[in-house]
Amino acid sequence: MPAEIEYTNLSGISGPLIFVDGINGVGYGDIVEIRDASGVLRIGQTLEVDEQRAVVQVFEGTSGLSVQGTRVTFVGRALEIPVDREMLGRVFDGLGRPIDGAPQVITDKMMNVNGLPINPWSREYPRDFIQTGISAIDGMNTLIRGQKLPIFSGSGMPHNRIAAQIARQAKILSAGEEFTVIFAAMGVKFDVARFFIDSLEESGVLTHSAIFLSLADSPSIERLVTPRSALTLAEYLAFEENMHVLVILTDMTNYCEALRELSSSRGEIPSRKGYPGYLYSDLASVYERAGRLKGGKGSITQVPILTMPSDDISHPVPDLTGYITEGQIVLERDLFNKGIYPPIAGLPSLSRLMKDGIGEGRTRKDHGQVAAQLFASYAKVKRIRALAAIVGEEELSGLDKIYLKFGTAFEEVYLSQAYEENRSIEQTLDIGWRMLSLLPRDELYRIAREDIQRYYMPQKEEDK
Amino acid sequence: MDELLTGSVIAVNGPIVKAVGLKGIGMFDIAEVGPDRLIGEVIRLAGEITIIQVYEDNTGLKPGDEVISYGRPLSVLLGPGLIANIYDGIQRPLVGISEVCGSYIRKGIKLSPLDTAKRWDFKPLVSSGTEVKEGSIVGEVQESPLVLHRVLVPPGVSGRLTRIADAGAYTIEETIFVVDTASGAFKGKLAVYWPVRKPRPNKNRKKPFVPLITGQRVIDTFFPIARGGTAAIPGGFGTGKTMTQHALAKWCNADIIVYIGCGERGNEMTDVLTDFPKLIDERNGRPLIERTVMIANTSNMPVPAREVSIYTGVTIAEYYRDMGYSVAVMADSTSRWAEALRELSSRLGDMPAEEGFPPYLGTRLAEFYERAGLVETLSGADGDITIVGAVSPPGGDFSEPVTQHTSRFVRCFWALDKTLADARHYPSISWIDSYTEYLIDIEDWWKNLDAEWLATRNEVMNILLEDHRLEQVVKLVGSDALPPSEQYILFCAEMIKNAFLQQNSFDPQDKFCSPEKQIKLLKSLLTLYKKGLERVHAGVSVKDIAALTVVSEIVRLKSEIPNQDLAKIDEYVLRLEQGLSALKPPS
């Protein structure tokens, strides 16, 4: 590699980008050190190079930089962060530099934040059930170790509480193993970050958690690196130190906005709602860094959180996320307004890996069919409610009225639980059967006869 | 050809690299870029400048780095050993890569797509001295217990066979036969290269007439596809595109399956990889993997290789079609392929058409789907390729460009419905928005099983359409306001949905439903409708019919009666008829 040359002048600045002319031997994707007139260091990365010019994105933003007097050095390697077990219990900025006042972690292990794609052949198919203690998730949208399952929320809804509850309660049923939690905050408010840190502290998991913060007042471009730094540490811990890592990323909508900002200042042709055409591939390069490896003990489970602008699930951010992740937990405004916690929507939520992680020997034999029946019956409730809104509840048939009763019970008893309540999967399934037992036996067409025989228990009072 | 061209990089913008100095290089030739010799393909020539798309991560690439090319087009290697293998978009073997560099895919790796050391048992079928022409079968190799690999004289080669190897074990690199052609001796091997972007030739194309039996009732009975046909599965996320593709790859009766995971999830490919060796094909008692070739270019692997992955897959399919096989190609998802096209075209500075997609999106899609078809191969046998492409419309909106263009080039459209998926009604193929143009083409095949097949199918379809119309009314006034005969239609439609359309691909009996069973189930439901309607007209209440035990039993026939034991269904139909006749109107 040629000796590092310092270039003293920029040829232009636009948004988070700087342009450097007259360069020589600069690589695509190289890291750039930028010092302003007062000597303060910023980090950047080349996005485009040709024989004369390099386009550089500056992670800390360009405010305060001027064309004259800025010194630029091309380091000649990609962005790396240190990784080590010692990083647990610490707080870092988006680029992996400590911001908790304690000294820099000393390690000689550096890893590229962009990671490398996992060979699909080398993946181990995830099938270990994680008990979160939340019925709506365990019973109907089961989280599996190595899965990426996002929470689609809207402003004002309790996505942070749900994520914190998962972080606190999540465990593997058989082994009782716990998770190491890595929390990455992109563009969220200080209060939100504080809430997570406090709740991790209260439940005693803070000492084996690592926190990466790029808060709302940090430059937006830093948000693009934050999740990658967090996942790089996660990969190290999971695949080299054999730990089970739960990564919580919040808020992916802010991440996507930073990407849009960068794309627009590069003058790229926008796709939907001004987001770049490569938003899908870019998000995939974050979300696909979850899973398990053949022959490895560790795992990365991702719970990204995103707020849907005006609760619109077809907005590009939730839409493309849903195409990459293995399901989604959707929070519903109606349930939230009714005061139901957690307001996890019955129908649009889904866990794609559920089918292989449940059933006999994993949870319970009837789990899959109970879930399918709850979904099907609740879908019917929704249809009947729509009808009742027009013709009035009195006009409904007897069976329809029973369904309405089931619907209310499902929301208030099954979905609803306290922030501190940690339900076992047995409890969740039994509550599910109590709900289904409100319906006539013949309505349970998704469930095998012998399970109905065993678990169906219509209430005695009604029989009398 | 084969002369080494060299040049140097002048600019890098993502995977798009500009180079100068490669005089004489052609469009779609391979170029190796930089010190890691990253694989790229020439996608545009502009005067002195060659524009190359690089199929691997190219961070660190600098202006001034060397580019070399042998002037050969991007090709796939076709030969025994493809079956049960898994490749990335440019046919690098993923198993081999994991042996060389562990769990992650590092850049600059070059491995032969086929095992060059493995010896295959070759059996000659012609003797030397025979006149052969392109497509002639000269011998065979048992590639997997399910696939007999036929060794063909490549397109463009004909003449007298001057030498053919004796029966024995050979590697793919040994010369197996020699043909004396007009332009000299051609040395044939077990494996042969073919450019990915060039369709393999055939004698002539034929009209498809045999249905591809998928074992999925809503497809086979209501929206069938012919062998050699094309179909699209559009659906928003969570509607079950991949589940449907998996079900087809598992149970459809093609000889060979090419499964292309194009820009999709890594874990889904792992699912296929772990499932297929274990799943047993009932028709022959062998694991499904023994007829499957997989291409996995997941969403986090380099985008340009995603663009080429569907061509790699379909070229492999054409190779097996040339041997006279029936091949089904699953492409999941063509939208991710289109997005790769958009990303590359945008970096080239092309003028965008709708939603940033390049104006040539439609042409490219048409070219891809046109590689499907039933053909008379060069050897004179029949072979076919069926292509089923998943489409992932943003926001589930079918008016977006990829869905719209695709629907122009496919003849079968299986629209997935979010409402059905939400109610966990799988497969969530909508019976209102889907269509097929193959119904007439394949009617004769079904007629051999049952003369009234089409009429029965249409009658049941009409109940569903009538139900759809009535649902609009019910939404406004409630079902109790309808006359009993219309309430009965709603009831029967509900029965058809639960007892026929909805299918559980994890249930041992229900996952594959034979055509004979489909006919029986359909007829039992039609009996319920017709006989029941007579009783309703006679004054029997819908509620009383619904309360018959045999009615709730019919819902479970799909998962309780095995394909081999269909006579039992007749017993239920008899009981149904008796039960209905016994019902008396309230006096």
Interface residues (C-beta under 8 A of the other chain):
Chain A: G25 V26 G27 Y28 G29 D30 E48 V49 D50 E51 R77 A78 N114 G115 L116 P117 I118 N119 P120 W121 S122 R123 E124 Y125 P126 G146 Q147 F239 E268 I269 P270 S271 R272 G277 Y278 Y280 S281 A284 S285 E288 R289 G291 L293 K294 G296 I313 S314 H315 P316 D319 L320 G322 Y323 I324 E326 G327 Q328 L347 P348 L350 R352 L353 K355 D356 G368 A372 F375 A376 A379 K380 A386 L387 I390 V391 E395 L396 S397 D442 Y445 R446
Chain B: I10 A11 V12 N13 G14 K18 D57 N58 T59 G60 L61 K62 P63 G64 I86 L94 V95 I97 S98 G102 S103 Y104 I105 R106 G236 F237 G238 G261 G263 R265 G266 N267 M269 T270 D271 L273 T274 A296 T298 S299 N300 M301 P302 V303 R336 E339 A340 R342 E343 S346 P352 E355 G356 S392 P394 G395 G396 D397 T419 D422 A423 R424 H425 V474 K475 L476 V477 G478 S479 D480 A481 N498 F506 S552 V555 R556
